Amino acid sequence: MNFEDTPEEARYRAQVRTWIADNAPDLEGLSTQERRNWHPRHKEVARRWQARKADAGYACISWPQDWGGAGGTAIQEAIFNQEEARAGVQFTYFMTGLNMLLPALLEHNRDALSLARVPPAVRGEEIWCQLFSEPASGSDSAGIRCTATRDGDDWVINGQKVWNSGAHVADYGMLVARTDPDLPKHKGMTVFWLDMKTPGLEVRPIRVMSGEAELNEVFLDEVRIPDAQRVGEVNGGWKVVISTLMNERAALGSGTGLSWRDVMQLAGSTPDGDGTVLQDPAFREWLADYYVRVEAVRLLSFRTLTSLSRGETPGPESSAGKLLWSNNTQEMTGHALDLQDHFGLLDGDEALAGGAFQHRFLWAPGLRLGGGTDEIMKNIIAERVLGLPGDIRVDKHVPFREIPHGR
């Protein structure tokens, strides 16, 4: 693959860069806390930016126009995302909905009710969350014990979900539930979408060590969902789950947040002897190694981009990008705090770079869990990319209700 822009792509990049420069939201008026994810003011800036992109044809560029997209190409969308990240105006509020859930929804549903949810999400008017993980399932995406029981034209949902990013501000969610415990665990699940204000649904935020409460527990007590909000076939939810997880790992594997440029800027402004840390040979050697690993993530993302440009679902190779990115982030933020010495203990307006590295450092361990743990990613790479023998799964053909559990 040639990674250089073609003349047409170069013109599009210049067009995008100019538009972003002329229209990007001004974050200078926000305090350090207000610039962080999930703060009400930060979220409102993100909503306005998403609507502005939609009006100009830069939201979901590769989606068809009747879905609220621009009818462009995956390459154009990648170029816009790169320029948006370079300008520091890439927000993550809509990533779960637009990059993970709605593509899976549209892959399996084309009814008017489902399609009606897409344009508001594209404009940033509605936020989506993912309701997959459960307290008892760990990294086993098929170990779902939340139940859905058919009652006429409705389904009645009971159970608990956990680690649900953004559920406290989400308007809609996509949920997987057990609909037939007499089938093996991968074959008895069904996926639904639902309004997060549905009676019987309760969201409880979880405060993490960074001080934020982006993650949540979600409790469902006799929650009634019409069958019209089912995604795909009854007991065919594993296909939807796989579509979503592949999209999730592709989105995470492309890398977000602080970059090697931010580390260079920090090192260039941090005193060290008669110069700065950027002039230290040991640091420069580390930075070169780190840059190579970051480039590996970027080039792996081009494989995913190639699949998307062909109309394919991202494959297992996206697990490699996710694994590298999450580990790179943890190492980079730890190294950045070491450079700051005692200043690395500060946060907020008094800290270097507004405490961005401190904040990301506290989040970094969670990145190695969300979207699949390191161990799960390595298993996927071993089995589905390298073709190595799979783990022995003694519960593969056993009815779900017969699998031992701790209750």
MILUM-178035 format. One record per residue (C-alpha): x negated, y negated, z negated; residue number from 1. Coordinates in steps of 0.5 Angstrom, whole numbers. Each point is the difference from the previous one (the first is absolute). Example, Ala and Ser with C-alpha at 12.3 -4.5 7.8 and 13.67 -1.06 7.14 Angstrom:
2
<atom px="-25" py="9" pz="-16" n="1"/>
<atom px="-2" py="-7" pz="2" n="2"/>
This chain:
407
<atom px="0" py="0" pz="0" n="1"/>
<atom px="-2" py="-7" pz="2" n="2"/>
<atom px="1" py="-4" pz="-7" n="3"/>
<atom px="-1" py="-7" pz="4" n="4"/>
<atom px="6" py="-4" pz="2" n="5"/>
<atom px="2" py="0" pz="7" n="6"/>
<atom px="0" py="-7" pz="3" n="7"/>
<atom px="8" py="1" pz="-1" n="8"/>
<atom px="-1" py="2" pz="-7" n="9"/>
<atom px="-5" py="-6" pz="-1" n="10"/>
<atom px="5" py="-5" pz="3" n="11"/>
<atom px="5" py="3" pz="-5" n="12"/>
<atom px="-4" py="0" pz="-6" n="13"/>
<atom px="-2" py="-8" pz="2" n="14"/>
<atom px="8" py="-1" pz="0" n="15"/>
<atom px="1" py="3" pz="-7" n="16"/>
<atom px="-6" py="-3" pz="-3" n="17"/>
<atom px="3" py="-7" pz="2" n="18"/>
<atom px="7" py="2" pz="-2" n="19"/>
<atom px="-2" py="2" pz="-7" n="20"/>
<atom px="-5" py="-6" pz="-1" n="21"/>
<atom px="6" py="-5" pz="2" n="22"/>
<atom px="5" py="4" pz="-4" n="23"/>
<atom px="-3" py="4" pz="-6" n="24"/>
<atom px="3" py="-2" pz="-7" n="25"/>
<atom px="-4" py="-4" pz="-4" n="26"/>
<atom px="-2" py="3" pz="-7" n="27"/>
<atom px="-4" py="-5" pz="-3" n="28"/>
<atom px="6" py="-3" pz="-4" n="29"/>
<atom px="0" py="7" pz="-4" n="30"/>
<atom px="-3" py="1" pz="-6" n="31"/>
<atom px="-5" py="7" pz="-1" n="32"/>
<atom px="6" py="4" pz="-3" n="33"/>
<atom px="5" py="-3" pz="6" n="34"/>
<atom px="-4" py="3" pz="5" n="35"/>
<atom px="0" py="7" pz="-2" n="36"/>
<atom px="5" py="5" pz="2" n="37"/>
<atom px="7" py="0" pz="-3" n="38"/>
<atom px="0" py="-7" pz="-3" n="39"/>
<atom px="6" py="-3" pz="2" n="40"/>
<atom px="-3" py="-6" pz="4" n="41"/>
<atom px="-5" py="5" pz="3" n="42"/>
<atom px="6" py="4" pz="3" n="43"/>
<atom px="4" py="-6" pz="2" n="44"/>
<atom px="-6" py="-2" pz="4" n="45"/>
<atom px="-1" py="7" pz="3" n="46"/>
<atom px="8" py="0" pz="2" n="47"/>
<atom px="-1" py="-7" pz="4" n="48"/>
<atom px="-6" py="3" pz="3" n="49"/>
<atom px="3" py="6" pz="3" n="50"/>
<atom px="6" py="-4" pz="2" n="51"/>
<atom px="-4" py="-5" pz="4" n="52"/>
<atom px="-4" py="6" pz="3" n="53"/>
<atom px="7" py="3" pz="2" n="54"/>
<atom px="2" py="-6" pz="3" n="55"/>
<atom px="-6" py="-1" pz="4" n="56"/>
<atom px="0" py="8" pz="2" n="57"/>
<atom px="-6" py="2" pz="-4" n="58"/>
<atom px="4" py="4" pz="-5" n="59"/>
<atom px="0" py="8" pz="2" n="60"/>
<atom px="-3" py="-2" pz="7" n="61"/>
<atom px="0" py="7" pz="2" n="62"/>
<atom px="7" py="2" pz="-2" n="63"/>
<atom px="6" py="-1" pz="6" n="64"/>
<atom px="3" py="-6" pz="0" n="65"/>
<atom px="7" py="3" pz="-2" n="66"/>
<atom px="-3" py="2" pz="-7" n="67"/>
<atom px="-2" py="-7" pz="-1" n="68"/>
<atom px="-7" py="1" pz="3" n="69"/>
<atom px="-4" py="-4" pz="5" n="70"/>
<atom px="0" py="6" pz="5" n="71"/>
<atom px="-8" py="-1" pz="1" n="72"/>
<atom px="-6" py="5" pz="-1" n="73"/>
<atom px="-3" py="4" pz="-6" n="74"/>
<atom px="-7" py="-4" pz="2" n="75"/>
<atom px="4" py="-7" pz="0" n="76"/>
<atom px="2" py="2" pz="-7" n="77"/>
<atom px="-7" py="2" pz="-2" n="78"/>
<atom px="-3" py="-6" pz="2" n="79"/>
<atom px="6" py="-4" pz="-3" n="80"/>
<atom px="-2" py="3" pz="-7" n="81"/>
<atom px="-7" py="-1" pz="1" n="82"/>
<atom px="1" py="-7" pz="1" n="83"/>
<atom px="5" py="-1" pz="-6" n="84"/>
<atom px="-5" py="4" pz="-5" n="85"/>
<atom px="-6" py="-4" pz="3" n="86"/>
<atom px="4" py="-7" pz="-2" n="87"/>
<atom px="2" py="3" pz="-7" n="88"/>
<atom px="8" py="0" pz="1" n="89"/>
<atom px="1" py="7" pz="1" n="90"/>
<atom px="5" py="2" pz="-6" n="91"/>
<atom px="2" py="7" pz="-2" n="92"/>
<atom px="8" py="-1" pz="-2" n="93"/>
<atom px="2" py="3" pz="6" n="94"/>
<atom px="-5" py="5" pz="2" n="95"/>
<atom px="4" py="6" pz="-4" n="96"/>
<atom px="6" py="-1" pz="4" n="97"/>
<atom px="-3" py="-2" pz="7" n="98"/>
<atom px="-6" py="4" pz="0" n="99"/>
<atom px="3" py="6" pz="-3" n="100"/>
<atom px="7" py="1" pz="-1" n="101"/>
<atom px="4" py="-3" pz="5" n="102"/>
<atom px="-4" py="3" pz="6" n="103"/>
<atom px="1" py="7" pz="-3" n="104"/>
<atom px="8" py="-2" pz="-1" n="105"/>
<atom px="0" py="-2" pz="7" n="106"/>
<atom px="-4" py="6" pz="2" n="107"/>
<atom px="6" py="4" pz="-3" n="108"/>
<atom px="6" py="-4" pz="1" n="109"/>
<atom px="3" py="-5" pz="5" n="110"/>
<atom px="7" py="-1" pz="-3" n="111"/>
<atom px="2" py="-7" pz="0" n="112"/>
<atom px="0" py="0" pz="-8" n="113"/>
<atom px="-7" py="2" pz="0" n="114"/>
<atom px="-2" py="-5" pz="6" n="115"/>
<atom px="4" py="-6" pz="-4" n="116"/>
<atom px="-6" py="1" pz="-5" n="117"/>
<atom px="-5" py="-2" pz="4" n="118"/>
<atom px="0" py="-7" pz="2" n="119"/>
<atom px="1" py="-3" pz="-7" n="120"/>
<atom px="-6" py="4" pz="-2" n="121"/>
<atom px="-4" py="-3" pz="6" n="122"/>
<atom px="2" py="-7" pz="-2" n="123"/>
<atom px="-3" py="1" pz="-7" n="124"/>
<atom px="8" py="0" pz="-3" n="125"/>
<atom px="0" py="7" pz="-2" n="126"/>
<atom px="-6" py="3" pz="-4" n="127"/>
<atom px="0" py="8" pz="0" n="128"/>
<atom px="-3" py="5" pz="-5" n="129"/>
<atom px="-2" py="7" pz="0" n="130"/>
<atom px="3" py="5" pz="-5" n="131"/>
<atom px="-4" py="6" pz="1" n="132"/>
<atom px="-4" py="2" pz="-6" n="133"/>
<atom px="2" py="3" pz="-6" n="134"/>
<atom px="-3" py="1" pz="-7" n="135"/>
<atom px="0" py="8" pz="0" n="136"/>
<atom px="-2" py="0" pz="7" n="137"/>
<atom px="-7" py="-3" pz="0" n="138"/>
<atom px="-3" py="0" pz="7" n="139"/>
<atom px="4" py="5" pz="2" n="140"/>
<atom px="5" py="-4" pz="5" n="141"/>
<atom px="5" py="6" pz="1" n="142"/>
<atom px="0" py="2" pz="-8" n="143"/>
<atom px="7" py="-5" pz="0" n="144"/>
<atom px="5" py="2" pz="-6" n="145"/>
<atom px="4" py="-6" pz="1" n="146"/>
<atom px="7" py="3" pz="3" n="147"/>
<atom px="5" py="-2" pz="5" n="148"/>
<atom px="6" py="3" pz="0" n="149"/>
<atom px="6" py="0" pz="5" n="150"/>
<atom px="6" py="-3" pz="-2" n="151"/>
<atom px="5" py="-1" pz="6" n="152"/>
<atom px="-3" py="-5" pz="5" n="153"/>
<atom px="-5" py="-2" pz="-6" n="154"/>
<atom px="-6" py="2" pz="-3" n="155"/>
<atom px="-1" py="0" pz="-8" n="156"/>
<atom px="-7" py="-2" pz="-2" n="157"/>
<atom px="-3" py="2" pz="-7" n="158"/>
<atom px="-7" py="-1" pz="-2" n="159"/>
<atom px="-7" py="-4" pz="-1" n="160"/>
<atom px="-5" py="-3" pz="4" n="161"/>
<atom px="-6" py="-3" pz="-2" n="162"/>
<atom px="-6" py="-5" pz="3" n="163"/>
<atom px="5" py="-3" pz="5" n="164"/>
<atom px="-4" py="-6" pz="2" n="165"/>
<atom px="4" py="-7" pz="1" n="166"/>
<atom px="7" py="4" pz="-2" n="167"/>
<atom px="1" py="-6" pz="-5" n="168"/>
<atom px="1" py="-5" pz="6" n="169"/>
<atom px="2" py="5" pz="5" n="170"/>
<atom px="7" py="0" pz="3" n="171"/>
<atom px="0" py="7" pz="3" n="172"/>
<atom px="-4" py="6" pz="-1" n="173"/>
<atom px="-1" py="7" pz="4" n="174"/>
<atom px="1" py="6" pz="-5" n="175"/>
<atom px="-1" py="7" pz="0" n="176"/>
<atom px="4" py="5" pz="-4" n="177"/>
<atom px="1" py="8" pz="-1" n="178"/>
<atom px="6" py="2" pz="4" n="179"/>
<atom px="-1" py="7" pz="0" n="180"/>
<atom px="-4" py="4" pz="-6" n="181"/>
<atom px="1" py="7" pz="3" n="182"/>
<atom px="-5" py="-2" pz="6" n="183"/>
<atom px="-7" py="-1" pz="0" n="184"/>
<atom px="-2" py="-6" pz="-3" n="185"/>
<atom px="-2" py="-3" pz="7" n="186"/>
<atom px="6" py="2" pz="3" n="187"/>
<atom px="6" py="-3" pz="-5" n="188"/>
<atom px="-1" py="-7" pz="0" n="189"/>
<atom px="4" py="-6" pz="3" n="190"/>
<atom px="-2" py="-7" pz="1" n="191"/>
<atom px="5" py="-6" pz="-1" n="192"/>
<atom px="-1" py="-7" pz="0" n="193"/>
<atom px="4" py="-5" pz="-5" n="194"/>
<atom px="1" py="-6" pz="-3" n="195"/>
<atom px="-4" py="-2" pz="-6" n="196"/>
<atom px="6" py="-3" pz="-3" n="197"/>
<atom px="4" py="7" pz="0" n="198"/>
<atom px="4" py="1" pz="-6" n="199"/>
<atom px="-4" py="5" pz="-4" n="200"/>
<atom px="-7" py="-2" pz="2" n="201"/>
<atom px="-4" py="-3" pz="-5" n="202"/>
<atom px="-7" py="-3" pz="1" n="203"/>
<atom px="-5" py="-1" pz="-6" n="204"/>
<atom px="-7" py="-3" pz="2" n="205"/>
<atom px="-6" py="3" pz="-2" n="206"/>
<atom px="-6" py="-5" pz="-3" n="207"/>
<atom px="-7" py="2" pz="3" n="208"/>
<atom px="-7" py="-2" pz="-3" n="209"/>
<atom px="0" py="-6" pz="5" n="210"/>
<atom px="6" py="-3" pz="-4" n="211"/>
<atom px="5" py="1" pz="6" n="212"/>
<atom px="6" py="4" pz="1" n="213"/>
<atom px="0" py="2" pz="7" n="214"/>
<atom px="1" py="7" pz="-2" n="215"/>
<atom px="7" py="3" pz="-2" n="216"/>
<atom px="4" py="6" pz="-3" n="217"/>
<atom px="7" py="1" pz="3" n="218"/>
<atom px="5" py="3" pz="-3" n="219"/>
<atom px="6" py="3" pz="4" n="220"/>
<atom px="7" py="2" pz="-4" n="221"/>
<atom px="5" py="3" pz="4" n="222"/>
<atom px="-2" py="-5" pz="6" n="223"/>
<atom px="5" py="1" pz="6" n="224"/>
<atom px="-2" py="-1" pz="7" n="225"/>
<atom px="4" py="1" pz="6" n="226"/>
<atom px="-3" py="6" pz="5" n="227"/>
<atom px="0" py="-6" pz="5" n="228"/>
<atom px="-6" py="-2" pz="-4" n="229"/>
<atom px="-4" py="7" pz="1" n="230"/>
<atom px="-6" py="-1" pz="4" n="231"/>
<atom px="-1" py="6" pz="5" n="232"/>
<atom px="3" py="7" pz="-1" n="233"/>
<atom px="2" py="3" pz="-7" n="234"/>
<atom px="-5" py="4" pz="-3" n="235"/>
<atom px="-5" py="-3" pz="5" n="236"/>
<atom px="-3" py="-5" pz="-4" n="237"/>
<atom px="-7" py="3" pz="0" n="238"/>
<atom px="-1" py="-3" pz="8" n="239"/>
<atom px="2" py="-7" pz="-3" n="240"/>
<atom px="-4" py="1" pz="-6" n="241"/>
<atom px="-6" py="2" pz="5" n="242"/>
<atom px="1" py="-6" pz="5" n="243"/>
<atom px="0" py="-5" pz="-6" n="244"/>
<atom px="-6" py="3" pz="-3" n="245"/>
<atom px="-4" py="-1" pz="7" n="246"/>
<atom px="3" py="-7" pz="1" n="247"/>
<atom px="-2" py="-2" pz="-8" n="248"/>
<atom px="-7" py="3" pz="1" n="249"/>
<atom px="-1" py="-3" pz="7" n="250"/>
<atom px="2" py="-7" pz="-3" n="251"/>
<atom px="-5" py="1" pz="-7" n="252"/>
<atom px="-5" py="3" pz="4" n="253"/>
<atom px="-1" py="-6" pz="5" n="254"/>
<atom px="-2" py="-4" pz="-7" n="255"/>
<atom px="3" py="-6" pz="-3" n="256"/>
<atom px="-3" py="-5" pz="-5" n="257"/>
<atom px="-7" py="-3" pz="-1" n="258"/>
<atom px="-5" py="2" pz="5" n="259"/>
<atom px="-8" py="0" pz="1" n="260"/>
<atom px="1" py="-8" pz="2" n="261"/>
<atom px="3" py="-1" pz="-7" n="262"/>
<atom px="-6" py="3" pz="-3" n="263"/>
<atom px="-5" py="-3" pz="4" n="264"/>
<atom px="3" py="-7" pz="-2" n="265"/>
<atom px="0" py="2" pz="-7" n="266"/>
<atom px="-7" py="2" pz="0" n="267"/>
<atom px="-2" py="-6" pz="4" n="268"/>
<atom px="3" py="-5" pz="-6" n="269"/>
<atom px="-3" py="5" pz="-6" n="270"/>
<atom px="-7" py="-3" pz="-2" n="271"/>
<atom px="-6" py="5" pz="-1" n="272"/>
<atom px="-6" py="-2" pz="-2" n="273"/>
<atom px="-3" py="-6" pz="5" n="274"/>
<atom px="6" py="2" pz="5" n="275"/>
<atom px="6" py="4" pz="1" n="276"/>
<atom px="2" py="7" pz="-1" n="277"/>
<atom px="1" py="0" pz="8" n="278"/>
<atom px="-7" py="0" pz="0" n="279"/>
<atom px="-2" py="6" pz="-4" n="280"/>
<atom px="-3" py="5" pz="4" n="281"/>
<atom px="4" py="6" pz="-4" n="282"/>
<atom px="7" py="-4" pz="0" n="283"/>
<atom px="-1" py="-1" pz="8" n="284"/>
<atom px="-2" py="8" pz="0" n="285"/>
<atom px="7" py="2" pz="-3" n="286"/>
<atom px="4" py="-5" pz="4" n="287"/>
<atom px="-3" py="3" pz="6" n="288"/>
<atom px="2" py="7" pz="-2" n="289"/>
<atom px="7" py="-3" pz="-2" n="290"/>
<atom px="1" py="-3" pz="6" n="291"/>
<atom px="-1" py="6" pz="4" n="292"/>
<atom px="5" py="4" pz="-4" n="293"/>
<atom px="5" py="-6" pz="1" n="294"/>
<atom px="-1" py="1" pz="8" n="295"/>
<atom px="1" py="7" pz="-1" n="296"/>
<atom px="7" py="-2" pz="-3" n="297"/>
<atom px="1" py="-5" pz="6" n="298"/>
<atom px="-2" py="5" pz="5" n="299"/>
<atom px="4" py="6" pz="-3" n="300"/>
<atom px="6" py="-5" pz="1" n="301"/>
<atom px="-1" py="-1" pz="7" n="302"/>
<atom px="2" py="8" pz="1" n="303"/>
<atom px="6" py="-2" pz="-4" n="304"/>
<atom px="1" py="-6" pz="5" n="305"/>
<atom px="-1" py="5" pz="6" n="306"/>
<atom px="6" py="5" pz="-3" n="307"/>
<atom px="5" py="-6" pz="-1" n="308"/>
<atom px="-2" py="-3" pz="7" n="309"/>
<atom px="2" py="7" pz="3" n="310"/>
<atom px="7" py="0" pz="-4" n="311"/>
<atom px="-3" py="5" pz="-5" n="312"/>
<atom px="1" py="1" pz="-7" n="313"/>
<atom px="-7" py="-1" pz="-4" n="314"/>
<atom px="-4" py="6" pz="-1" n="315"/>
<atom px="-4" py="3" pz="-6" n="316"/>
<atom px="-6" py="-4" pz="2" n="317"/>
<atom px="3" py="-6" pz="-3" n="318"/>
<atom px="-1" py="4" pz="-7" n="319"/>
<atom px="-8" py="-1" pz="1" n="320"/>
<atom px="1" py="-8" pz="1" n="321"/>
<atom px="5" py="0" pz="-6" n="322"/>
<atom px="-6" py="4" pz="-4" n="323"/>
<atom px="-5" py="-4" pz="2" n="324"/>
<atom px="3" py="-7" pz="-1" n="325"/>
<atom px="3" py="2" pz="-7" n="326"/>
<atom px="-7" py="2" pz="-2" n="327"/>
<atom px="-4" py="-6" pz="3" n="328"/>
<atom px="5" py="-5" pz="-3" n="329"/>
<atom px="-2" py="3" pz="-7" n="330"/>
<atom px="-7" py="0" pz="1" n="331"/>
<atom px="0" py="-7" pz="3" n="332"/>
<atom px="4" py="-3" pz="-6" n="333"/>
<atom px="-4" py="3" pz="-5" n="334"/>
<atom px="-7" py="-2" pz="4" n="335"/>
<atom px="3" py="-7" pz="0" n="336"/>
<atom px="2" py="-1" pz="-7" n="337"/>
<atom px="-7" py="3" pz="-2" n="338"/>
<atom px="-3" py="-6" pz="4" n="339"/>
<atom px="4" py="-5" pz="-4" n="340"/>
<atom px="-3" py="2" pz="-6" n="341"/>
<atom px="4" py="-3" pz="-6" n="342"/>
<atom px="4" py="-4" pz="5" n="343"/>
<atom px="3" py="7" pz="2" n="344"/>
<atom px="4" py="0" pz="-7" n="345"/>
<atom px="4" py="-6" pz="2" n="346"/>
<atom px="6" py="-1" pz="4" n="347"/>
<atom px="5" py="-5" pz="3" n="348"/>
<atom px="-3" py="-7" pz="2" n="349"/>
<atom px="-6" py="0" pz="-5" n="350"/>
<atom px="-3" py="7" pz="4" n="351"/>
<atom px="-4" py="0" pz="6" n="352"/>
<atom px="5" py="1" pz="7" n="353"/>
<atom px="6" py="-2" pz="-5" n="354"/>
<atom px="-1" py="7" pz="-3" n="355"/>
<atom px="2" py="4" pz="6" n="356"/>
<atom px="-6" py="5" pz="-1" n="357"/>
<atom px="2" py="1" pz="-7" n="358"/>
<atom px="7" py="1" pz="2" n="359"/>
<atom px="-1" py="5" pz="6" n="360"/>
<atom px="-5" py="4" pz="-5" n="361"/>
<atom px="6" py="1" pz="-4" n="362"/>
<atom px="4" py="3" pz="5" n="363"/>
<atom px="-5" py="4" pz="4" n="364"/>
<atom px="0" py="6" pz="-4" n="365"/>
<atom px="8" py="0" pz="2" n="366"/>
<atom px="-2" py="0" pz="7" n="367"/>
<atom px="-3" py="7" pz="0" n="368"/>
<atom px="7" py="3" pz="-3" n="369"/>
<atom px="5" py="-4" pz="4" n="370"/>
<atom px="1" py="3" pz="7" n="371"/>
<atom px="-3" py="6" pz="-2" n="372"/>
<atom px="-6" py="2" pz="-5" n="373"/>
<atom px="-7" py="1" pz="2" n="374"/>
<atom px="1" py="7" pz="0" n="375"/>
<atom px="6" py="0" pz="4" n="376"/>
<atom px="-3" py="-4" pz="5" n="377"/>
<atom px="-6" py="5" pz="0" n="378"/>
<atom px="4" py="6" pz="1" n="379"/>
<atom px="4" py="-3" pz="6" n="380"/>
<atom px="-7" py="-2" pz="3" n="381"/>
<atom px="-2" py="7" pz="-1" n="382"/>
<atom px="6" py="4" pz="2" n="383"/>
<atom px="3" py="-4" pz="6" n="384"/>
<atom px="-6" py="-4" pz="3" n="385"/>
<atom px="-6" py="5" pz="-1" n="386"/>
<atom px="4" py="6" pz="0" n="387"/>
<atom px="-2" py="3" pz="-6" n="388"/>
<atom px="4" py="6" pz="-4" n="389"/>
<atom px="5" py="-3" pz="-4" n="390"/>
<atom px="1" py="1" pz="-8" n="391"/>
<atom px="4" py="6" pz="-2" n="392"/>
<atom px="7" py="-3" pz="-1" n="393"/>
<atom px="4" py="6" pz="-4" n="394"/>
<atom px="7" py="-4" pz="0" n="395"/>
<atom px="0" py="-1" pz="7" n="396"/>
<atom px="6" py="4" pz="2" n="397"/>
<atom px="3" py="1" pz="-7" n="398"/>
<atom px="7" py="-4" pz="-2" n="399"/>
<atom px="-1" py="-6" pz="-3" n="400"/>
<atom px="4" py="2" pz="-6" n="401"/>
<atom px="-5" py="6" pz="-1" n="402"/>
<atom px="-6" py="-4" pz="-1" n="403"/>
<atom px="-2" py="-1" pz="-7" n="404"/>
<atom px="0" py="-7" pz="-3" n="405"/>
<atom px="-2" py="-3" pz="-7" n="406"/>
<atom px="8" py="-1" pz="-2" n="407"/>
